[in-house]
């Protein structure tokens, strides 16, 4: 039995929408075979995979046409491609996906006499509520296994307002600044030793296809496509949307409608720098939408760049939402606009968001954030923080839930913060503080029943400035919304 025959018998990991099979012979040599496929209305992404018997020097090339135009050609270089309204595999064209008869084009530059090559073309479609195509497009995780992965969730490049000094020789004392190419940002992230980054240009998805092109080159650094939705009353990152989300919707129908559309596109919705003032120097930078649906906020950027203390951080808002009963994850981002990080700007990876995920993939990182399994290393210095708790026979880590009304015993592991101060917080304010002694310290604290009614979280500080910010362990009574860790407060 051939390898392809085994593949045909094996069930796919994700059920495909369409499977097309056939056989090529010497009669197909140096010809093109059009394999028609019906694409229904409402499809937002198509991913297709080609498998065929490659014995006896058989070669099959791959291309794609929609009902009216050419959509791409990869020859024998790829066996899996994706096209969407927002992005496409390099060599393929993004754009509308019209319903009708598409053609998967198979070119046959060589098949020997007497050879028969069976082929299989699988296609997956993304539609409202279904994300099979995007899952198949990502391929295998860049690293297997549960671990704490370190990344930066807020970067910009020349597709919006990122800039850097030109490398061209110019007859001026100071090099001119130009829109900074995306690859410069990605290379700086790889040099910083990060596991993942999200590139979140303002209101555009123009960088998505380039991220697909760069991903194999910079692996195992994971590149997450994102958009910073820049509205007149606040900025929010949406991470890994399957399509363009129109930022103008907030002004037309309210920000809650924008939140719903972002989630309909499969994205994580995260408030950016909500504590900043809004005005002519930073238009719409602070979050001031009165119709915010807090149950649709997945995370809040509590540390933005070099702003680590005071009312301009997002810490006060995040803690207020926890005390209101919302389950929302604290994250951070450098908001880097120049990979060379001039004075006054945070370098890529400072601060760092550290996420516990089942593997290094976009889906797993975002799931870890939604679940609250994350902490912030403010200086990106490799410091570590883990918080676990037991109460009434129940154990929980960050993002987990404890029963209400019983004493809580907490165990906090801190690495890289000798001489700092551990502070424990809840909805009643500060609950306790302890000195951190040693480069790898484990502290045990007891919290009386009722001291924290909704949540408990830890920070590690030095001279009043945070080094580490942990996410909350929740107290029963704040039940998560189905599929998300948030509840409307």
WOZISUL-V94191 format. One line per field, one symbol per residue. psi: psi as a letter, one per 20 degrees, with the letter a starting at -180 (. if undefined). A space follows every 10 residues. Layout:
psi->???
This chain:
psi->prghhghhhp pqhppqhppp qapqahhipl rpppoqpppr qjpiqppqpp qrpjqlkppp rprpqaiirp irpjcjhqjp qqqrhhrqpp irpraqnqqa oroopoqnhp pqpippopqp pqpqpprpip khghghhhbq qhpqqpropp rpjnqqaiid kqrrpqiqpq lqhpqqqrpp qhhggghhgh hikqhqqpom qojqjhighh hhhhghhjqj ppopprpooo rikqqppppl qirppohihg hgjqhhhggg hghhjjqpop pqliiqqqah hnojhqokoh kpohijohrp nhpocjnira iirjgggghh hghijqoppp rrqhkpjoii mrpiqprpjo rpppppqirn rgghghhggh ijmqrpnhjk jjqqpppqqq pkjpqqapia pqqqjqqppq pppppklpia ppppqaijbp hrqqqooqhn qpqpqppqpi hohhqprqqp qpkipphqoq rqpqpqinpq qpiqjqqp.
